[in-house]
Amino acid sequence: MRLIGNIVWLIFGGFVTACEYAVAGIALCLTIVGIPFGFQCFKLAYFELMPFGLEARKVEDGNGCLYSLMNIIWFFVGAIPIVLTHLLLGLLFAITIIGLPFAKQHFKLMSLSLTPFGRDIVQVEGGPFS
């Protein structure tokens, strides 16, 4: 069922937003200062491609000062438009009963895109292809 959800997700905008994350990650990695933020964009792009069967978990040492500082910088540099996009798309999908699983995934992505530093993408039981 997750495979079908991921395929439908890609058709209804997941692929386009994943490409946007990847392009932003490449652009950020062209500068030395932007490399950590570019890696976070790549992490978000991977999660955007297969949100069903994946989840974001805090890393064991995810409460460090460096993670907090990077999340604060990320919030002002790139998080606000991404979070608003996921909020708007999540609300639009939540209007219909069929769109509720996709709305849930957008809200999950919104949470991750707000504070991506200190989180890892892990497979839940069965993985994204079950």
MIKE-218868 format. One record per atom (N, C-alpha, C): residue number from 1; atom name; x, y, z. Coordinates in Angstrom, 3 decimals, padded with zeros to 6 digits. Last residue first. Example, Ala and Ser with C-alpha at 12.3 -4.5 7.8 and 13.67 -1.06 7.14 Angstrom:
num | atome | X | Y | Z
2 | N | 012.850 | -002.250 | 007.080
2 | CA | 013.670 | -001.060 | 007.140
2 | C | 012.900 | 000.030 | 007.870
1 | N | 013.190 | -005.690 | 007.800
1 | CA | 012.300 | -004.500 | 007.800
1 | C | 013.200 | -003.300 | 007.800
//
This chain:
num | atome | X | Y | Z
130 | N | 006.574 | -001.310 | 000.807
130 | CA | 005.654 | -002.362 | 001.258
130 | C | 004.244 | -002.027 | 000.883
129 | N | 008.492 | 000.568 | 000.331
129 | CA | 008.049 | -000.231 | -000.806
129 | C | 007.117 | -001.362 | -000.394
128 | N | 009.436 | 001.904 | 002.569
128 | CA | 008.544 | 002.622 | 001.657
128 | C | 008.012 | 001.786 | 000.511
127 | N | 009.304 | -000.440 | 005.417
127 | CA | 009.930 | 000.443 | 004.434
127 | C | 008.936 | 001.062 | 003.471
126 | N | 008.789 | -002.211 | 007.507
126 | CA | 008.298 | -002.531 | 006.169
126 | C | 008.881 | -001.654 | 005.088
125 | N | 008.864 | 000.252 | 009.930
125 | CA | 008.730 | -001.186 | 009.666
125 | C | 008.112 | -001.428 | 008.301
124 | N | 010.402 | 003.127 | 008.473
124 | CA | 009.576 | 002.477 | 009.480
124 | C | 009.423 | 001.025 | 009.082
123 | N | 013.616 | 004.394 | 007.868
123 | CA | 012.481 | 003.615 | 007.382
123 | C | 011.704 | 003.075 | 008.575
122 | N | 014.605 | 007.780 | 008.576
122 | CA | 014.697 | 006.335 | 008.784
122 | C | 013.451 | 005.664 | 008.221
121 | N | 016.486 | 010.610 | 008.545
121 | CA | 015.384 | 009.954 | 007.847
121 | C | 015.585 | 008.453 | 007.990
120 | N | 017.285 | 012.549 | 011.450
120 | CA | 017.651 | 011.585 | 010.414
120 | C | 016.385 | 011.011 | 009.798
119 | N | 018.047 | 015.751 | 012.788
119 | CA | 017.083 | 014.699 | 012.485
119 | C | 017.620 | 013.812 | 011.381
118 | N | 019.686 | 017.913 | 013.057
118 | CA | 019.495 | 017.056 | 014.231
118 | C | 018.454 | 015.976 | 014.031
117 | N | 017.974 | 020.147 | 010.977
117 | CA | 019.237 | 019.780 | 011.612
117 | C | 018.963 | 018.987 | 012.883
116 | N | 015.381 | 020.899 | 010.241
116 | CA | 015.968 | 019.676 | 009.676
116 | C | 017.265 | 019.239 | 010.345
115 | N | 012.756 | 022.343 | 011.151
115 | CA | 013.999 | 022.095 | 011.893
115 | C | 014.668 | 020.824 | 011.376
114 | N | 010.947 | 022.608 | 009.010
114 | CA | 011.108 | 023.691 | 009.976
114 | C | 012.418 | 023.550 | 010.737
113 | N | 010.895 | 020.253 | 007.640
113 | CA | 011.502 | 021.394 | 006.970
113 | C | 011.651 | 022.601 | 007.900
112 | N | 009.537 | 018.606 | 009.473
112 | CA | 010.942 | 018.352 | 009.162
112 | C | 011.597 | 019.566 | 008.522
111 | N | 006.990 | 019.766 | 009.418
111 | CA | 007.720 | 019.673 | 010.671
111 | C | 009.211 | 019.469 | 010.424
110 | N | 006.360 | 019.387 | 006.739
110 | CA | 006.423 | 020.734 | 007.280
110 | C | 007.216 | 020.749 | 008.581
109 | N | 006.221 | 016.633 | 006.544
109 | CA | 007.295 | 017.331 | 005.847
109 | C | 007.450 | 018.767 | 006.350
108 | N | 003.879 | 016.305 | 008.022
108 | CA | 005.102 | 015.660 | 008.477
108 | C | 006.314 | 016.341 | 007.831
107 | N | 002.115 | 017.672 | 006.400
107 | CA | 002.344 | 018.189 | 007.744
107 | C | 003.599 | 017.570 | 008.359
106 | N | 002.247 | 016.030 | 004.158
106 | CA | 002.689 | 017.420 | 004.049
106 | C | 002.943 | 018.016 | 005.424
105 | N | 001.145 | 013.690 | 005.218
105 | CA | 002.532 | 013.684 | 004.775
105 | C | 003.066 | 015.109 | 004.629
104 | N | -001.488 | 014.547 | 005.682
104 | CA | -000.662 | 014.104 | 006.811
104 | C | 000.814 | 014.113 | 006.442
103 | N | -002.276 | 014.983 | 003.056
103 | CA | -002.203 | 016.116 | 003.981
103 | C | -001.324 | 015.761 | 005.181
102 | N | -002.297 | 012.372 | 002.182
102 | CA | -001.333 | 013.290 | 001.592
102 | C | -001.182 | 014.545 | 002.450
101 | N | -004.425 | 011.300 | 003.658
101 | CA | -003.073 | 010.765 | 003.837
101 | C | -001.989 | 011.682 | 003.273
100 | N | -006.582 | 013.065 | 002.675
100 | CA | -006.102 | 013.108 | 004.056
100 | C | -004.733 | 012.460 | 004.265
99 | N | -007.713 | 012.897 | 000.134
99 | CA | -006.459 | 013.618 | 000.282
99 | C | -005.892 | 013.632 | 001.684
98 | N | -010.148 | 011.656 | 000.484
98 | CA | -009.106 | 010.938 | -000.253
98 | C | -007.741 | 011.595 | -000.044
97 | N | -011.599 | 013.660 | 001.706
97 | CA | -011.276 | 012.452 | 002.470
97 | C | -010.144 | 011.692 | 001.797
96 | N | -010.503 | 017.055 | 001.203
96 | CA | -011.203 | 015.842 | 000.782
96 | C | -010.773 | 014.657 | 001.646
95 | N | -008.967 | 018.927 | 002.560
95 | CA | -010.367 | 019.246 | 002.250
95 | C | -011.145 | 017.984 | 001.897
94 | N | -006.323 | 018.315 | 002.761
94 | CA | -007.185 | 017.927 | 003.877
94 | C | -008.657 | 018.214 | 003.613
93 | N | -005.083 | 019.483 | 000.583
93 | CA | -005.344 | 018.042 | 000.528
93 | C | -006.302 | 017.606 | 001.630
92 | N | -004.967 | 022.123 | 001.590
92 | CA | -005.721 | 021.834 | 000.369
92 | C | -006.054 | 020.343 | 000.256
91 | N | -003.296 | 021.785 | 003.811
91 | CA | -004.681 | 022.225 | 004.012
91 | C | -005.540 | 021.947 | 002.784
90 | N | -000.940 | 021.005 | 002.477
90 | CA | -001.574 | 020.113 | 003.442
90 | C | -003.029 | 020.492 | 003.700
89 | N | -000.384 | 023.305 | 000.986
89 | CA | -000.719 | 022.062 | 000.287
89 | C | -001.390 | 021.061 | 001.230
88 | N | 000.112 | 025.104 | 003.148
88 | CA | -000.948 | 025.365 | 002.167
88 | C | -001.364 | 024.084 | 001.446
87 | N | 002.285 | 023.815 | 004.426
87 | CA | 001.049 | 024.114 | 005.161
87 | C | -000.108 | 024.322 | 004.190
86 | N | 004.211 | 023.767 | 002.409
86 | CA | 003.675 | 022.500 | 002.914
86 | C | 002.383 | 022.712 | 003.713
85 | N | 004.569 | 026.571 | 002.147
85 | CA | 004.141 | 025.752 | 001.008
85 | C | 003.532 | 024.439 | 001.484
84 | N | 005.491 | 027.269 | 004.697
84 | CA | 004.208 | 027.809 | 004.223
84 | C | 003.674 | 027.023 | 003.028
83 | N | 007.930 | 025.902 | 004.682
83 | CA | 006.902 | 025.550 | 005.660
83 | C | 005.540 | 026.058 | 005.206
82 | N | 009.253 | 027.258 | 002.610
82 | CA | 009.013 | 025.817 | 002.516
82 | C | 007.888 | 025.401 | 003.454
81 | N | 009.441 | 029.923 | 003.534
81 | CA | 008.658 | 029.609 | 002.326
81 | C | 008.326 | 028.123 | 002.191
80 | N | 010.942 | 029.384 | 006.042
80 | CA | 009.621 | 030.020 | 006.030
80 | C | 008.856 | 029.733 | 004.733
79 | N | 013.522 | 028.301 | 005.682
79 | CA | 012.418 | 027.474 | 006.164
79 | C | 011.047 | 028.092 | 005.954
78 | N | 015.752 | 029.819 | 004.916
78 | CA | 015.016 | 029.055 | 003.927
78 | C | 013.766 | 028.351 | 004.384
77 | N | 016.656 | 031.762 | 006.867
77 | CA | 017.175 | 031.743 | 005.509
77 | C | 016.247 | 031.017 | 004.538
76 | N | 015.451 | 031.422 | 009.337
76 | CA | 015.399 | 032.744 | 008.716
76 | C | 015.843 | 032.733 | 007.258
75 | N | 015.879 | 028.684 | 009.785
75 | CA | 014.533 | 029.247 | 009.898
75 | C | 014.454 | 030.583 | 009.167
74 | N | 018.655 | 028.413 | 009.617
74 | CA | 017.809 | 027.809 | 008.583
74 | C | 016.415 | 028.420 | 008.598
73 | N | 019.379 | 029.618 | 012.045
73 | CA | 019.793 | 030.231 | 010.782
73 | C | 018.913 | 029.725 | 009.640
72 | N | 018.195 | 027.729 | 013.752
72 | CA | 017.784 | 029.136 | 013.822
72 | C | 018.159 | 029.853 | 012.533
71 | N | 019.568 | 025.408 | 013.047
71 | CA | 018.121 | 025.465 | 012.831
71 | C | 017.608 | 026.897 | 012.884
70 | N | 022.148 | 026.120 | 013.884
70 | CA | 021.904 | 025.910 | 012.459
70 | C | 020.406 | 025.940 | 012.147
69 | N | 021.709 | 026.240 | 016.674
69 | CA | 022.151 | 027.421 | 015.945
69 | C | 021.863 | 027.292 | 014.451
68 | N | 020.995 | 023.558 | 017.182
68 | CA | 020.054 | 024.648 | 017.475
68 | C | 020.420 | 025.908 | 016.707
67 | N | 023.328 | 022.214 | 016.446
67 | CA | 022.066 | 021.924 | 015.760
67 | C | 021.066 | 023.054 | 015.972
66 | N | 025.111 | 023.345 | 018.321
66 | CA | 025.318 | 023.558 | 016.893
66 | C | 024.046 | 023.285 | 016.094
65 | N | 024.132 | 022.417 | 020.774
65 | CA | 024.129 | 023.851 | 020.501
65 | C | 024.278 | 024.131 | 019.007
64 | N | 022.119 | 019.395 | 020.538
64 | CA | 023.324 | 020.178 | 020.738
64 | C | 023.167 | 021.631 | 020.336
63 | N | 020.231 | 017.466 | 020.300
63 | CA | 019.873 | 018.640 | 021.076
63 | C | 021.061 | 019.558 | 021.307
62 | N | 020.948 | 015.079 | 019.065
62 | CA | 020.280 | 016.113 | 018.282
62 | C | 019.900 | 017.362 | 019.035
61 | N | 022.254 | 012.704 | 019.577
61 | CA | 022.833 | 013.945 | 020.084
61 | C | 022.212 | 015.154 | 019.397
60 | N | 020.546 | 010.925 | 018.221
60 | CA | 020.803 | 010.762 | 019.647
60 | C | 021.351 | 012.039 | 020.274
59 | N | 018.198 | 012.621 | 016.076
59 | CA | 019.412 | 011.849 | 016.315
59 | C | 019.701 | 011.845 | 017.805
58 | N | 014.728 | 012.249 | 015.685
58 | CA | 015.837 | 013.021 | 016.232
58 | C | 017.032 | 012.112 | 016.440
57 | N | 013.415 | 011.121 | 012.578
57 | CA | 013.637 | 010.927 | 014.016
57 | C | 014.805 | 011.776 | 014.458
56 | N | 011.034 | 010.988 | 010.109
56 | CA | 012.166 | 011.745 | 010.622
56 | C | 012.240 | 011.529 | 012.135
55 | N | 010.214 | 008.142 | 008.081
55 | CA | 009.901 | 009.138 | 009.096
55 | C | 011.179 | 009.802 | 009.560
54 | N | 008.664 | 006.309 | 005.438
54 | CA | 009.827 | 006.953 | 006.031
54 | C | 009.352 | 007.895 | 007.126
53 | N | 006.284 | 005.456 | 004.464
53 | CA | 007.229 | 004.421 | 004.857
53 | C | 008.524 | 004.985 | 005.422
52 | N | 005.838 | 007.998 | 002.299
52 | CA | 005.125 | 006.893 | 002.914
52 | C | 006.131 | 005.785 | 003.223
51 | N | 007.599 | 009.713 | 000.976
51 | CA | 007.210 | 010.024 | 002.352
51 | C | 006.466 | 008.892 | 003.061
50 | N | 009.739 | 009.789 | -001.228
50 | CA | 009.067 | 008.606 | -000.666
50 | C | 008.606 | 008.873 | 000.768
49 | N | 010.551 | 012.383 | -001.967
49 | CA | 010.319 | 011.369 | -002.993
49 | C | 009.523 | 010.181 | -002.469
48 | N | 010.978 | 013.763 | 000.389
48 | CA | 009.873 | 014.189 | -000.474
48 | C | 009.553 | 013.145 | -001.539
47 | N | 013.268 | 012.639 | 001.338
47 | CA | 012.044 | 012.401 | 002.096
47 | C | 010.819 | 012.770 | 001.263
46 | N | 015.017 | 013.686 | -000.572
46 | CA | 014.855 | 012.232 | -000.434
46 | C | 013.554 | 011.903 | 000.281
45 | N | 014.737 | 016.422 | -000.003
45 | CA | 014.366 | 015.904 | -001.333
45 | C | 014.154 | 014.399 | -001.280
44 | N | 015.762 | 016.588 | 002.591
44 | CA | 014.346 | 016.885 | 002.367
44 | C | 013.874 | 016.360 | 001.008
43 | N | 018.411 | 016.003 | 001.988
43 | CA | 017.670 | 015.133 | 002.903
43 | C | 016.169 | 015.339 | 002.733
42 | N | 019.013 | 018.181 | 000.369
42 | CA | 019.050 | 016.838 | -000.217
42 | C | 018.292 | 015.845 | 000.665
41 | N | 018.798 | 020.201 | 002.300
41 | CA | 017.877 | 020.204 | 001.147
41 | C | 017.853 | 018.843 | 000.470
40 | N | 020.940 | 019.502 | 003.898
40 | CA | 019.597 | 019.406 | 004.463
40 | C | 018.550 | 019.429 | 003.347
39 | N | 023.012 | 020.097 | 002.151
39 | CA | 022.804 | 018.708 | 002.566
39 | C | 021.417 | 018.513 | 003.178
38 | N | 022.721 | 022.886 | 002.068
38 | CA | 022.495 | 022.094 | 000.864
38 | C | 022.256 | 020.632 | 001.194
37 | N | 023.532 | 023.547 | 004.616
37 | CA | 022.138 | 023.782 | 004.258
37 | C | 021.767 | 023.022 | 002.985
36 | N | 026.268 | 022.919 | 004.486
36 | CA | 025.392 | 022.219 | 005.441
36 | C | 023.904 | 022.380 | 005.119
35 | N | 027.017 | 024.716 | 002.263
35 | CA | 027.067 | 023.260 | 002.149
35 | C | 026.212 | 022.549 | 003.201
34 | N | 027.187 | 027.484 | 002.387
34 | CA | 025.871 | 026.879 | 002.212
34 | C | 025.861 | 025.367 | 002.177
33 | N | 029.864 | 028.161 | 002.518
33 | CA | 029.019 | 028.433 | 003.685
33 | C | 027.689 | 027.696 | 003.595
32 | N | 030.740 | 027.550 | -000.039
32 | CA | 031.262 | 026.796 | 001.107
32 | C | 030.360 | 026.976 | 002.325
31 | N | 028.434 | 027.173 | -002.715
31 | CA | 029.169 | 028.026 | -001.791
31 | C | 029.631 | 027.187 | -000.608
30 | N | 027.175 | 025.091 | -003.912
30 | CA | 028.168 | 025.805 | -004.702
30 | C | 028.980 | 026.775 | -003.850
29 | N | 025.181 | 024.195 | -002.263
29 | CA | 026.478 | 023.514 | -002.173
29 | C | 027.545 | 024.179 | -003.031
28 | N | 022.995 | 025.693 | -003.084
28 | CA | 023.605 | 025.983 | -001.793
28 | C | 024.981 | 025.350 | -001.658
27 | N | 022.469 | 024.472 | -005.557
27 | CA | 022.815 | 025.893 | -005.511
27 | C | 023.491 | 026.252 | -004.187
26 | N | 021.791 | 021.889 | -004.687
26 | CA | 022.951 | 022.089 | -005.564
26 | C | 023.406 | 023.545 | -005.515
25 | N | 019.498 | 022.506 | -003.175
25 | CA | 020.658 | 021.890 | -002.539
25 | C | 021.916 | 022.056 | -003.363
24 | N | 017.796 | 023.479 | -005.180
24 | CA | 018.208 | 024.371 | -004.094
24 | C | 019.434 | 023.818 | -003.372
23 | N | 017.528 | 021.099 | -006.623
23 | CA | 018.128 | 022.273 | -007.263
23 | C | 018.606 | 023.269 | -006.203
22 | N | 016.228 | 019.529 | -004.660
22 | CA | 017.527 | 019.118 | -005.196
22 | C | 018.243 | 020.297 | -005.863
21 | N | 013.817 | 020.923 | -004.246
21 | CA | 014.756 | 020.736 | -003.137
21 | C | 016.144 | 020.389 | -003.658
20 | N | 012.753 | 020.617 | -006.840
20 | CA | 013.033 | 021.955 | -006.308
20 | C | 014.016 | 021.880 | -005.140
19 | N | 012.429 | 017.851 | -006.907
19 | CA | 013.368 | 018.487 | -007.839
19 | C | 013.728 | 019.896 | -007.373
18 | N | 010.442 | 017.644 | -004.980
18 | CA | 011.732 | 017.000 | -004.745
18 | C | 012.794 | 017.580 | -005.675
17 | N | 008.370 | 018.964 | -006.291
17 | CA | 008.949 | 019.576 | -005.093
17 | C | 010.288 | 018.934 | -004.729
16 | N | 007.946 | 017.114 | -008.388
16 | CA | 008.295 | 018.511 | -008.673
16 | C | 008.940 | 019.160 | -007.461
15 | N | 007.218 | 014.779 | -007.048
15 | CA | 008.418 | 014.795 | -007.879
15 | C | 008.886 | 016.225 | -008.141
14 | N | 004.827 | 015.483 | -005.752
14 | CA | 006.000 | 015.101 | -004.977
14 | C | 007.291 | 015.172 | -005.776
13 | N | 002.606 | 015.969 | -007.410
13 | CA | 003.449 | 017.076 | -006.968
13 | C | 004.692 | 016.705 | -006.203
12 | N | 001.184 | 013.594 | -008.012
12 | CA | 000.481 | 014.806 | -007.587
12 | C | 001.393 | 015.817 | -006.907
11 | N | 003.073 | 011.597 | -008.526
11 | CA | 002.268 | 012.129 | -009.628
11 | C | 001.646 | 013.468 | -009.249
10 | N | 004.069 | 011.029 | -005.983
10 | CA | 004.966 | 011.567 | -007.005
10 | C | 004.194 | 012.203 | -008.151
9 | N | 001.742 | 009.986 | -004.780
9 | CA | 002.392 | 011.181 | -004.229
9 | C | 003.286 | 011.840 | -005.282
8 | N | 001.389 | 007.660 | -006.228
8 | CA | 000.382 | 008.720 | -006.354
8 | C | 000.948 | 010.046 | -005.854
7 | N | 003.698 | 006.332 | -005.275
7 | CA | 003.526 | 006.592 | -006.709
7 | C | 002.517 | 007.720 | -006.928
6 | N | 003.207 | 006.171 | -002.511
6 | CA | 004.370 | 006.912 | -003.007
6 | C | 004.249 | 007.243 | -004.487
5 | N | 000.890 | 004.565 | -002.499
5 | CA | 000.853 | 005.915 | -001.948
5 | C | 002.014 | 006.768 | -002.444
4 | N | 001.967 | 002.209 | -003.545
4 | CA | 000.913 | 002.911 | -004.293
4 | C | 000.812 | 004.360 | -003.813
3 | N | 003.722 | 001.601 | -001.455
3 | CA | 004.231 | 001.800 | -002.813
3 | C | 003.224 | 002.573 | -003.652
2 | N | 002.032 | 001.179 | 000.676
2 | CA | 002.917 | 002.341 | 000.705
2 | C | 003.475 | 002.645 | -000.678
1 | N | 000.817 | -001.191 | 000.000
1 | CA | 000.000 | 000.000 | 000.000
1 | C | 000.865 | 001.261 | 000.000
//
